[in-house]
């Protein structure tokens, strides 16, 4: 059973844990971290035994076990297989999730996970038909590496140029996935060459083919630059800092600061705070505080203090003066 196959295999898990803590959990974007966590969880507590999750033409197409399309990317043969795939996911996920934003990256991972399996089945069926060798239909693949090859293509698309060193040899990043495809198969013939090739083809379908446009159409609320129509989160050295929105979307300044379809863009700080509807459910204290602030801006009540800290001071009008100014403003 899969639950017992890794009892004595801890090196890969220890290496992965060491790498995560070296990076710092706060520095790993949430979708990447959740995907890593899912893979580790299913390695420790597999949904099914390995032979019931791996993907092949015989099991998925002939026997109609389509659940393998969803299960096979997230199960791994052993702990070192898991470690190498997840270490690669960390590097690619951090770069791409920063670039695309969490929601779109999660969408991308979901589509790539399913589509890589479909392309793999088509390739194996094609090889079976061309060579008349049924062994291609019996080959069973498992693991996240096919998806990772697709992400490598996408990453090179969004971060063009540069050089990747493979076994100490400099290779242009745009060709790195092809060189790795061949070298991995030569050095470790047990890996799935067709599975890795399927991932590269899916990545190319996204970067140069119709897949990206189709994903936008299916999503329905994706803007023209490949981002979701809601405000994206911003990533910094201490993690995600929240939405790039300064005010509620239905407020006066929220509408002025953001252009629909360009949420998350930098905005200009308004010269004065928004005018509150003073009688719209605010308490007397809240009305008073809002009126003080608004009246001071109207009357130029803020003056620069002589303090070296650059703070501001203002006069202290009475409650009656504030109410009179508020009535005057409403009368205008």
C-alpha positions in Angstrom: 0.0 0.0 0.0 1.1 3.6 -0.7 0.6 4.5 2.9 3.6 2.3 3.9 5.9 2.7 1.0 7.7 5.8 2.3 8.0 5.0 6.0 11.8 4.8 5.9 12.2 7.5 3.2 12.6 10.9 4.8 15.6 12.5 3.0 13.5 14.2 0.3 11.0 15.5 2.9 13.9 16.8 5.0 15.5 18.5 2.1 12.2 20.1 1.0 11.5 21.3 4.6 15.0 22.8 4.7 14.5 24.7 1.5 11.1 26.0 2.5 12.5 27.4 5.8 15.5 28.8 4.0 13.2 30.8 1.7 10.9 31.6 4.6 7.2 30.7 4.5 6.2 34.4 4.4 8.2 34.8 1.2 6.3 32.0 -0.7 3.1 33.3 -2.3 -0.1 31.6 -1.1 -1.1 29.6 -4.2 2.4 28.2 -4.6 2.5 27.3 -0.9 -0.9 25.7 -1.1 0.1 23.6 -4.1 3.2 22.5 -2.4 1.2 21.6 0.7 -1.3 19.6 -1.4 1.5 17.5 -3.0 3.2 16.8 0.3 -0.1 15.9 2.0 -1.0 13.5 -0.8 2.4 11.9 -0.6 2.0 11.3 3.1 -1.7 10.4 2.8 -2.3 9.3 -0.8 -5.8 9.3 -2.1 -5.3 6.0 -3.7 -2.3 3.6 -4.2 0.2 4.7 -6.8 -1.0 2.1 -9.4 -4.5 3.5 -9.2 -3.5 7.2 -9.7 -0.9 7.0 -12.5 -2.1 8.0 -16.0 -2.0 5.7 -19.0 -4.1 5.2 -22.2 -5.2 1.8 -21.0 -6.5 3.0 -17.6 -7.8 6.4 -18.5 -9.1 5.9 -22.0 -9.8 2.2 -22.4 -11.1 1.7 -18.9 -12.6 5.2 -18.6 -10.9 6.0 -15.3 -10.8 9.8 -16.0 -10.2 10.6 -12.3 -6.5 9.8 -13.0 -6.3 13.1 -15.0 -6.8 14.9 -11.7 -4.9 12.5 -9.4 -1.7 11.7 -11.3 0.0 15.2 -11.2 -0.3 15.3 -7.4 1.1 11.9 -6.5 4.8 11.0 -6.6 6.7 7.7 -6.7 9.1 8.5 -3.8 10.3 11.3 -1.5 13.1 12.3 -3.8 10.7 12.5 -6.8 8.6 14.8 -4.6 11.6 16.9 -3.5 12.9 17.7 -7.0 9.5 18.6 -8.3 8.5 20.8 -5.4 11.9 22.5 -5.3 11.3 23.4 -9.0 7.7 24.5 -8.2 9.0 26.9 -5.5 11.3 28.7 -7.9 8.8 28.9 -10.8 5.8 29.5 -8.6 7.3 32.5 -6.8 8.3 34.2 -10.1 5.0 33.5 -11.9 2.6 34.2 -9.1 4.3 37.6 -8.5 3.9 38.3 -12.2 0.4 37.0 -12.8 -1.3 37.4 -9.4 -2.6 34.6 -7.2 -6.1 34.0 -8.8 -4.7 33.7 -12.4 -1.8 31.6 -11.3 -4.2 29.2 -9.6 -6.3 29.1 -12.7 -3.2 28.4 -14.8 -2.1 25.5 -12.5 -5.6 23.9 -12.7 -5.7 24.1 -16.5 -2.2 22.9 -17.0 -2.6 20.0 -14.6 -5.6 18.6 -16.5 -4.5 19.6 -20.0 -1.0 18.1 -19.7 -2.6 14.8 -18.9 -4.8 15.0 -22.0 -1.9 15.9 -24.3 0.0 13.0 -22.8 -2.8 10.6 -23.6 -3.0 11.9 -27.2 0.8 11.6 -27.7 0.8 8.0 -26.3 -2.2 7.1 -28.5 -0.5 8.6 -31.5 2.7 6.6 -30.8 0.7 3.4 -30.4 -1.0 4.0 -33.7 2.2 5.0 -35.6 4.4 2.2 -34.3 1.7 -0.4 -33.8 3.3 -1.0 -30.4 0.7 -1.2 -27.6 3.4 -0.7 -24.9 3.0 3.0 -25.3 -0.6 2.7 -24.2 0.5 0.8 -21.1 3.1 3.3 -19.9 1.8 4.9 -16.7 3.0 8.3 -15.6 2.7 10.1 -12.3 4.1 13.3 -10.8 4.0 17.1 -11.2 7.0 17.4 -13.6 4.9 17.6 -16.7 3.1 20.7 -15.3 6.5 22.1 -14.3 7.8 21.9 -17.9 4.8 23.9 -19.0 5.4 26.5 -16.3 9.0 26.7 -17.4 7.8 27.7 -20.9 5.5 30.3 -19.5 8.2 31.7 -17.2 10.6 32.1 -20.0 7.9 33.8 -22.0 7.2 36.4 -19.2 10.9 36.7 -18.4 12.7 36.6 -21.8 16.4 36.6 -22.3 19.0 35.4 -19.8 21.0 32.3 -19.6 20.4 29.0 -17.7 23.2 26.8 -16.6 22.6 23.1 -17.2 25.3 20.8 -15.9 27.6 23.8 -15.9 26.9 24.6 -19.6 25.3 28.0 -20.4 22.0 27.6 -22.4 19.7 30.4 -23.6 16.6 30.3 -21.4 14.3 30.0 -24.3 15.9 26.6 -25.2 16.5 25.4 -21.7 13.3 23.3 -21.5 14.2 21.3 -24.6 17.8 20.7 -23.4 16.5 19.5 -20.1 13.9 17.3 -21.8 16.6 15.4 -23.6 19.2 15.3 -20.8 16.8 14.1 -18.1 15.7 11.3 -20.3 19.3 10.3 -21.1 20.4 10.5 -17.5 17.3 8.9 -16.1 15.6 6.7 -18.7 12.9 5.9 -16.1 11.4 9.3 -16.4 8.4 10.0 -18.7 9.8 11.6 -21.8 6.3 11.9 -23.3 4.9 13.4 -20.1 7.6 16.1 -20.0 7.0 16.8 -23.7 3.3 17.1 -23.1 4.0 19.8 -20.5 6.2 21.8 -23.0 3.5 21.6 -25.6 0.8 22.9 -23.2 3.1 25.7 -22.3 3.6 26.6 -26.0 -0.2 26.4 -26.5 -0.5 29.1 -23.8 2.4 31.4 -24.9 2.0 31.1 -28.7 -1.2 29.3 -29.3 -4.9 29.8 -28.5 -4.9 28.5 -24.9 -4.4 31.9 -23.2 -7.3 33.5 -25.2 -9.5 30.5 -24.5 -8.8 30.7 -20.8 -9.7 34.4 -20.8 -12.9 33.7 -22.6 -13.9 30.9 -20.2 -13.0 33.0 -17.2 -15.2 35.8 -18.5 -13.9 38.4 -16.0 -10.3 38.6 -17.1 -8.9 41.9 -18.4 -6.9 42.2 -21.6 -3.5 41.9 -19.8 -4.3 38.5 -18.5 -5.2 39.6 -15.0 -8.4 39.0 -13.1 -10.8 41.9 -13.0 -10.7 42.1 -9.2 -7.8 43.9 -7.4 -4.7 41.7 -7.4 -2.6 41.3 -4.3 0.9 42.8 -4.0 3.8 40.7 -2.9 6.6 42.1 -0.8 9.5 40.8 1.2 7.2 40.0 4.2 4.4 38.3 2.2 1.2 39.6 0.7 0.2 43.0 1.8 -3.4 42.9 0.8 -5.3 44.5 -2.0 -4.1 47.6 -3.8 -7.2 49.5 -3.1 -7.2 52.7 -1.1 -10.9 53.1 -0.6 -14.1 51.1 -0.9 -15.1 50.6 -4.5 -18.4 52.6 -4.1 -16.8 55.6 -2.4 -16.0 58.9 -4.1 -12.3 58.4 -4.0 -12.4 54.7 -4.7 -14.1 55.5 -8.0 -11.6 58.2 -8.9 -8.5 56.2 -8.0 -9.2 53.1 -10.0 -10.0 52.5 -13.6 -12.2 49.4 -14.2 -10.1 46.7 -15.6 -6.9 48.2 -14.1 -7.4 47.4 -10.5 -4.2 47.3 -8.5 -2.6 50.1 -10.4 -0.9 52.8 -8.3 -3.1 55.7 -7.3 -2.6 59.2 -6.2 -3.3 60.1 -2.6 -6.2 62.6 -2.5 -5.5 66.0 -1.1 -8.3 65.7 1.4 -10.2 62.8 2.9 -13.5 61.8 1.4 -16.6 63.8 2.4 -18.7 61.6 4.7 -22.5 61.5 4.4 -22.8 62.9 8.0 -26.3 61.7 8.6 -25.9 58.2 7.0 -25.8 56.1 10.2 -22.9 57.9 11.9 -23.0 58.5 15.6 -22.9 62.0 17.0 -19.2 61.6 17.9 -18.4 60.3 14.4 -20.3 63.2 12.8 -18.4 65.7 15.0 -15.0 64.1 14.1 -15.9 64.0 10.4 -17.1 67.6 10.4 -14.0 68.8 12.2 -11.8 67.3 9.5 -13.9 68.5 6.6 -14.3 72.0 7.9 -10.6 72.4 8.4 -9.9 71.4 4.8 -12.6 73.8 3.6 -11.2 76.7 5.6 -7.5 75.9 5.2 -7.4 75.0 8.9 -4.3 72.8 8.5 -1.0 74.7 8.8 2.5 73.4 8.7 4.1 73.1 12.1 7.6 74.2 12.8 8.4 70.9 14.3 11.2 68.9 12.6 8.9 65.9 12.4 6.8 67.6 9.7 3.6 67.0 11.7 0.5 69.2 11.3 -1.4 71.3 13.8 -4.7 73.1 13.5 -7.0 75.4 15.4 -9.6 74.0 17.7 -13.0 75.4 16.8 -15.9 75.0 19.1 -18.7 72.5 18.5 -21.1 75.3 17.6 -18.7 76.7 15.0 -18.4 73.3 13.4 -22.1 72.8 13.2 -22.5 76.3 11.6 -19.9 75.5 9.0 -21.5 72.2 8.3 -24.9 73.9 7.8 -23.3 76.4 5.5 -21.8 73.7 3.4 -25.1 71.9 3.0 -26.9 75.2 2.1 -24.4 75.7 -0.8 
